[in-house]
Amino acid sequence: MDCSEAQELLYLSFEGQITPSQQVALNAHRRTCFACSTKLQQSEKFQALLRKVPQVTVPRGLEERILAHVAAHGGVLTTPRPKNVFAFPKIAFPRLQLTPGGVLAMGGVLAAAVAIFFIANNLISTTLTPGGSAVSAMVQGSLQTASGGVLSGQIPIRSGETVRNVGKASVVVAFSPNMLLRVDPATQLHFAKVYTDRYTGQIYISDMHIDRGTVAVREHLHRDASPIHVATTLATFVPTGTIFTVTQTKGLTHLSVSQGRVAVYLTRKMFEVRAGRGVKLVANGGVLWDKVAKKRKP
Amino acid sequence: MKRVAGGDGDAFAELVKRYTRMLYNVAYRYDANSAEDLVQETFLRAYQHADTFSGRSKVSSWLYRICVNVCLTAQGKSGAPMADIDEINERELEAKSEELPEKAVERGEAFKALEDGLHSLPSQQRMVFILRELQGLSYGEISDILGINEQAARTNLHRAKRRLQAWLSPLLV
């Protein structure tokens, strides 16, 4: 074996594609060939360096600039027709043999359903904020803002807001009955981008960064898009109909999924963590699967 | 993608939100100075040609392919070298390792040196290296995205790694 072949085999070994006999040959070459032993050591150091290459941070506002660029050069981006948030699922009804009494009973049921529809629709339309860069939330407990203010009760949370839980008890932030955060003590998080869909009323927290501490997320609003994206310095998490917890400490992010699944975006790969699993992400790019996550609701 | 092809602004915004980071990382590693322009152009082409997405590949692979084409085309227009894998003498790169600034070595600025070395590579080697080593794609995906066979992807990667290793050798002692 010459040194060039040894180098090729080493590259194969980095990719886990070396056969046992090739490994034996490579080891034998390394023991006997002093000429390339330094080079092979450098290859290993080089490979270790590649594993630590950090992901590039996307410049702030790039997404908006992309949309503006496409709107300017690709034609007008049409907005979709308003979605019917109360759309009934398609159900195959069995054929019914209706009697006069049955028709009356069905009429009563339909009338009740229509009444509930209008009452619910009215309630929701009066409580949702139409568009804008703020969302309405109910804070159970109190959070401190970066400017020293206190958030408590029914309050608007704006894009760019940084909040801290400086108390000793967890604070629950309810954006709707189906989207809640539990902010544990000694936690700081930043709502970089929040808004309400002007047509559906759905709340989006598309960029929430956990600076430190623990935040549990319960998100059951998933329809077409994930309404909440959670990021730390090490990864971005995109959940789907999910209950999960993210803990950020210096150099370590711990994700634990209790329900649904969470997509994890890292520097070099993307993977999913399903219910009952957890994962620890370390600053040098390492990924450690954790033991089974406990069922936990925020 | 059907909604994007139908001009659904919200669906396109979701596409942008989901894939900007991925594409920006490719574009930045390919050409840091033009990364933002390259990503904008990628999404513009994706929007304009959304109706051609057949669904046979993943959306991410389709976007990677557009991004790669945008990067290679932009480099061609700018007049920067687009040397083929065999056009550069490996000794040239090995000689360049002597030009690494001493201070960079002292400060251990290995990542910066890696970026510099990456920009010295021929375009195809550079792209294979980015997709495989920095984005973690399989050879199958890379061959699909670049329109080359898997063996060619492997050869490109190994040559790129040999050259970069030679470039970085002062930092790897």
Interface residues (C-beta under 8 A of the other chain):
Chain A: Q7 E8 Y11 Q42 S43 K45 F46 L49 L50 V53 P54 Q55 V56 V58 P59 L62 E63 R65 I66 L67 H69 V70 H73 G74 G75 L77 T78 T79 P80 D197 S206 D224 A225 H229 T236 V238 Y265 T267 R268 K269 M270
Chain B: R3 G7 D8 G9 D10 A11 F12 A13 E14 V16 K17 R18 T20 R21 M22 Y24 N25 Y28 R29 A35 E36 V39 Q40 F43 L44 Y47 Q48 A110 F111 L114 E133 L134 Q135 G136 L157 H158 K161 R162 L164 Q165 L168 S169 L171 L172 V173
